[in-house]
């Protein structure tokens, strides 16, 4: 699942996020195929944590897996409440946070 965050921006920023998301889900699909795993690609638009929580509930997910983000000092000031924490507090399913080097 890739969520294009439309909560704060539109137009060129959203288009760039869409392209990034398309590239990422294609990459995950290729990695899954190489490992013999079927990958279903899903796209949603809106506030990221809300869309993930709604998607997990609608699909009766047993586990939500989310990547941790490498955050800079400025990003920590601008976004003090990162996605993994919001998911852990709001989701009914357990949330597994994986680092950027976890494959």
C-alpha positions as CSV (number, residue, x, y, z in Angstrom):
1,X,0.0,0.0,0.0
2,X,1.3,3.4,-0.9
3,X,-0.5,6.5,0.3
4,X,-0.1,9.7,-1.6
5,X,-0.4,12.3,1.2
6,X,-2.8,15.0,0.0
7,X,-3.4,16.5,3.4
8,X,-1.3,19.6,2.9
9,X,-0.2,19.9,-0.8
10,X,-1.6,19.5,-4.3
11,X,-0.5,19.9,-7.9
12,X,3.2,19.4,-8.6
13,X,4.0,18.0,-5.1
14,X,1.2,15.4,-5.3
15,X,2.2,14.5,-8.9
16,X,5.8,14.0,-7.7
17,X,4.5,11.8,-4.8
18,X,2.5,9.8,-7.2
19,X,5.5,9.1,-9.4
20,X,7.6,8.2,-6.4
21,X,4.8,5.8,-5.2
22,X,4.5,4.2,-8.5
23,X,8.2,3.6,-8.7
24,X,8.2,2.2,-5.1
25,X,5.3,-0.3,-5.6
26,X,6.8,-1.5,-8.9
27,X,10.1,-2.1,-7.1
28,X,8.4,-4.0,-4.3
29,X,6.5,-6.1,-6.9
30,X,9.7,-7.0,-8.7
31,X,11.5,-7.9,-5.4
32,X,8.5,-10.0,-4.4
33,X,8.5,-11.8,-7.8
34,X,12.2,-12.5,-7.4
35,X,11.5,-14.0,-4.0
36,X,8.5,-16.0,-5.2
37,X,6.0,-13.8,-3.4
38,X,2.8,-12.4,-4.9
39,X,2.5,-8.7,-4.3
40,X,-0.8,-6.8,-4.6
41,X,-0.2,-3.2,-5.3
42,X,-2.6,-0.7,-3.7
43,X,-2.7,3.1,-4.0
44,X,-4.7,5.5,-1.8
45,X,-4.9,9.3,-1.4
46,X,-5.4,11.3,1.8
47,X,-3.8,11.6,5.2
48,X,-1.3,8.8,5.4
49,X,-2.0,7.4,8.8
50,X,-5.8,7.6,8.4
51,X,-5.7,5.8,5.0
52,X,-3.4,3.0,6.3
53,X,-5.6,2.5,9.4
54,X,-8.8,2.4,7.2
55,X,-7.2,0.1,4.7
56,X,-6.0,-2.3,7.4
57,X,-9.5,-2.4,9.0
58,X,-11.2,-2.9,5.7
59,X,-9.0,-5.8,4.8
60,X,-9.0,-7.3,8.3
61,X,-5.2,-7.0,8.5
62,X,-3.4,-9.1,11.1
63,X,-0.3,-6.9,11.0
64,X,0.7,-3.5,9.6
65,X,4.3,-3.2,8.5
66,X,5.7,0.3,8.0
67,X,9.2,1.6,7.3
68,X,10.9,3.9,9.7
69,X,12.1,7.2,8.2
70,X,15.5,8.7,8.6
71,X,14.5,12.0,10.1
72,X,16.6,15.2,10.2
73,X,16.5,17.7,13.0
74,X,14.4,20.0,10.9
75,X,12.0,17.3,10.0
76,X,11.6,16.4,13.7
77,X,10.6,19.9,14.4
78,X,8.2,20.2,11.5
79,X,6.7,16.7,12.0
80,X,7.1,15.8,15.7
81,X,4.6,12.9,15.4
82,X,6.0,10.4,12.8
83,X,3.8,7.9,10.9
84,X,4.8,4.8,12.8
85,X,3.8,6.3,16.1
86,X,0.5,7.5,14.8
87,X,-0.2,4.0,13.4
88,X,0.7,2.3,16.7
89,X,-1.7,4.6,18.6
90,X,-4.6,4.4,16.1
91,X,-4.6,0.9,14.5
92,X,-6.4,-2.1,15.9
93,X,-3.7,-4.4,14.4
94,X,-0.2,-4.6,15.7
95,X,2.4,-2.4,13.9
96,X,5.8,-3.6,13.0
97,X,8.3,-0.9,12.2
98,X,11.3,-1.9,10.0
99,X,14.4,0.1,9.4
100,X,15.7,1.2,6.0
101,X,18.3,-1.7,5.9
102,X,15.8,-4.4,6.9
103,X,14.9,-6.5,3.9
